[in-house]
Amino acid sequence: MPAVPAMAAMPGMINEAQLKQLEGSKGAEFDRLFLTYMIRHHRGAVSMVQDLISAPGAAQDETVFKFASDVNVDQVTEIARMEKMLAALSP
């Protein structure tokens, strides 16, 4: 039986080194890292939505279009919130 190829990481997912860095941080350093990684994660979701919507025929399915649109709006809103929080943490 052929080996199953490894899936590519989803856009915005943190790697093991980043997770360890987050685990080893505290206080404002933790907050900065967490927000930085979460913003990247949410941008990955926006990227996946854009890829989905740009796929031929995808926007024609009402359920898929509504779901993707909702995800996009929610993620963009959260990114803006987290960017404000991150800016407030900066010295």
C-alpha positions as MATLAB code, in Angstrom:
seq = 'MPAVPAMAAMPGMINEAQLKQLEGSKGAEFDRLFLTYMIRHHRGAVSMVQDLISAPGAAQDETVFKFASDVNVDQVTEIARMEKMLAALSP';
ca = [
       0.000    0.000    0.000;
       1.489    3.413   -0.955;
       2.368    5.878    1.763;
      -0.134    8.647    2.305;
       1.505   12.010    1.589;
       1.668   14.391    4.531;
      -0.826   17.217    4.349;
       0.591   20.677    3.968;
       0.125   22.778    7.055;
      -2.820   25.104    6.909;
      -1.856   28.742    6.469;
      -1.220   30.445    9.779;
      -0.597   27.347   11.879;
       2.260   27.633   14.350;
       5.084   25.135   14.296;
       6.593   23.198   17.204;
       9.327   25.776   17.833;
       6.772   28.594   18.006;
       4.554   26.551   20.321;
       7.499   25.921   22.657;
       8.354   29.621   22.550;
       4.772   30.432   23.519;
       4.776   27.819   26.285;
       7.982   29.262   27.716;
       6.787   32.852   27.827;
       4.862   34.750   30.487;
       3.165   38.079   31.007;
       3.445   40.698   28.272;
       5.823   38.496   26.254;
       3.193   35.730   26.199;
       0.476   38.212   25.237;
       2.555   39.598   22.352;
       3.424   36.156   21.024;
      -0.119   34.852   21.445;
      -1.639   37.804   19.627;
       1.007   37.691   16.889;
       0.406   33.991   16.274;
      -3.385   34.331   16.466;
      -3.376   37.199   13.970;
      -1.311   35.027   11.630;
      -3.718   32.122   12.232;
      -6.772   34.257   11.442;
      -5.078   35.617    8.311;
      -4.590   31.997    7.280;
      -8.339   31.458    7.563;
      -8.979   34.544    5.426;
      -6.517   33.194    2.860;
      -8.320   29.834    2.767;
     -11.668   31.586    2.303;
     -10.241   33.604   -0.592;
      -8.905   30.408   -2.159;
     -12.301   28.746   -1.760;
     -14.287   31.639   -3.201;
     -11.912   31.949   -6.156;
     -12.380   28.265   -7.038;
     -14.577   27.845  -10.109;
     -18.212   27.380   -9.120;
     -17.636   27.669   -5.361;
     -19.448   30.977   -4.998;
     -22.476   29.503   -6.762;
     -23.300   27.224   -3.827;
     -25.351   29.370   -1.444;
     -24.385   27.473    1.711;
     -20.669   27.512    0.916;
     -20.786   31.182   -0.043;
     -22.635   32.172    3.162;
     -20.312   30.136    5.362;
     -17.192   31.495    3.672;
     -18.498   35.056    3.845;
     -19.295   34.697    7.558;
     -15.859   33.237    8.279;
     -14.214   36.059    6.351;
     -16.092   38.812    8.209;
     -15.533   37.187   11.613;
     -11.829   36.633   11.039;
     -11.180   40.121    9.643;
     -13.022   41.610   12.643;
     -10.985   39.529   15.084;
      -7.738   40.480   13.331;
      -8.569   44.178   13.743;
      -9.359   43.630   17.445;
      -6.169   41.716   18.077;
      -4.056   44.262   16.190;
      -5.410   46.971   18.525;
      -4.629   44.813   21.545;
      -1.128   44.139   20.236;
      -0.517   47.835   19.591;
      -1.600   48.612   23.152;
       1.039   46.168   24.457;
       3.901   47.713   22.523;
       6.268   49.825   24.638;
];
